[in-house]
Amino acid sequence: MPDWLNEMERGSRGIVAALVQVAFVIVNGVIIFGGAMMIRVKLWGLAFAAAILAMINFGNCCCVIGMPIGIWSVIILNMVDVRQAFANNQ
């Protein structure tokens, strides 16, 4: 294998790699929970944070799907009637 590929393989093991993956598990959990709150029209702040996290979640290439969905979510969540619906449902 080329040297750069060997170096990448070495970097994918160990405590640092495990901690990075745990961090992405937590980020993905927040995204899922925020999406559930979006569906229930509750906790606007968490829903908005989940949309932002979906856009910047680059672990395991999740940003490929998360970027367009996150942008769409941010646009929708910032509409006046949507914010009022969240406020009325609190």
N, C-alpha and C positions, 0 to 999 in steps of 0.2 A: 504494500500500500504506500501511497505517497506520504511524505513526512507530515503534511498539514492534516491529512486524514488520521494518521496515528495520533497526532496531538489532540485532535477533536475527540477521538475515542478515549484518550486518557482523561480529558476534561469532563467526560460524561459520567465519571465514577467518583465516589468519595462523598464526604460529608457536605461539601459545598454544593455539589450537584443535587444531593438529596434535599438540602434546605431550599434550593431554588425551586425544585419540583413541589415541595410542600407549600411554598408561597403561592405557586400557581394553582394548586388545589384550592387554597383559601380564596384566591381571586375568582376562580371559576364558581366556587360556592356562593360568593357574594353576587356574581352575575346571575346565577340561577335564582337566588332568593329575590333579587331586585326585579327580575323578570316576572316572578310570581306576584310581587307587589304591584307591578304594572298591570297585570291582568285583573287583579282585585281592586285597582284604582285606590291604592293606599300607599302611604309613605313616599311622597313625591321625591324627596331628597335621596332616598335609597334607590329608587328607580332611576333617577338621573345619574347617580354615581355608578350604577350598574351599566348604564349606556356608555358612559365615559370609559369604564374599565373594559367593556367589550371592544371598544375601538383600539385600546392600547395593549391588549392582551396578546403578546407575541410568543407565548409559550406554546410549543407544538403547532405553530402556524394557525392558531385560532383567530388571528386578526384578519385572515382572508375572508372569513364569513362575518366576523364581528365588526369589521370596519363599516360596511354598508348598513348593517342592522343597527349599529350604534349611532351612526349619523342620522338615520331615519328616526330612531327613538328620541334623540336629542331634539330634533326638529318638532316632532309631535308633542313631546313633553313641554316644550316652551310655548305651545299655542295657548291662548288665553282661556278658551273654553275647557281645555284639558286641565289646566292648572285649577280652574274653578271646580271641576269635577273632583279632583283630588282633595281640594279644600273642603268641599261639601261632604265628602265621604269619610273625613277624619273623625 
